[in-house]
Amino acid sequence: LLVRRPPRSTLFPYPPLFRSRAGFLRMGLGLRGGVARPAFRDDIGCDIEAALDGGRLATLCEDGFLVLDDSGLRTTPAGRDRLDAVLGALLA
């Protein structure tokens, strides 16, 4: 069975799912490197802190599920193990 993919735009190389804040975070936070600040700003249009609820973000960082620093936002090993729950809390 041959499945053909539609051509990707040269202006925006990600599929439409990743153009949303939730899709971008799901893709990035599933990786060890996480979401880089410049990539988030370029693709979403604002800083990480401006796009997410500060209280929820702080709680997830304090509980050891996320790390937010100068390079960006990433999950800890515990956060990656519970990625669906972390994203649910972060985006609620």
N, C-alpha and C positions, 0 to 999 in steps of 0.2 A: 504494500500500500504506500503510495507516494503522497506525501503531504506537502503542499506548497505554502510557504510563508509569504505574506505580503511584504513588499519592500519597505524598509525602514526609512524614515525621514532623515535626511542629513542634518536638519536643524535640530531635531530632538531624537536621539538614538534609542530611547527607551520605549517599550510598549506603553500603551495608554494607561495600564494598571499602575505603572510606576510614576505617572505624572501627578498622582494625588499624594497628599502628605502621608496618609496611612500606607499606601503602597510603597512609597519611597522608604519609609521607616521599616516596614516589614522586610524589604529587600536588604537594606543596609544593616539593620540590627541583627540579622541572622548570621552575619559574618563577623569574624574576630576584629577586623579593622573598624567596624561600625560605620557611622555616617560622618564624613568629613564636613567641617563647617563650610568651606567654599562650595562643595558640591551641593549641599543642602540649600545654601543661599542662591546659587545659580539656578537650580531646578525648581525650588519651591517659591523663591522670591522674598524670603525673609530669614532672619536668624533663627536658630533652633529655639532659643528661649522665647522668642516672640510667637512662634507657632504652637508652642505647647504650654499647658498649664504649669506654672512655676511650682505650685504646691505639690502636685502629683510628681513632677519631675524630681523635686528635692526629696520627697519621701522614697521614691524608688532608688535614688542614689544612696540615701542614708541606710536603706535596708539591704544594700549590697547587690542590687540587680543591675544597675546602670552606673556608668562613669561618664561624667560631663567635664571636659577640660578644654584647653586651648585648641586641641586638634579636632575635637568633635564629640559625638555621643556614641557610646558603644556599650554592649552588654558584657557583664561578667560571665564566667562559666555558669553560675547559678541563674543568671538572667536568661542566657541562651537556652538552658534546660526548661525554662518556664516562659518562653518567648510569647506565646499566645496570651497568657495572663498578663505579662508585662505590657504588651501592646494594648490590651484591653483597658488596663488601668491608666496608661499614658494617654490614650485617645478618648477616654470616656467623657 
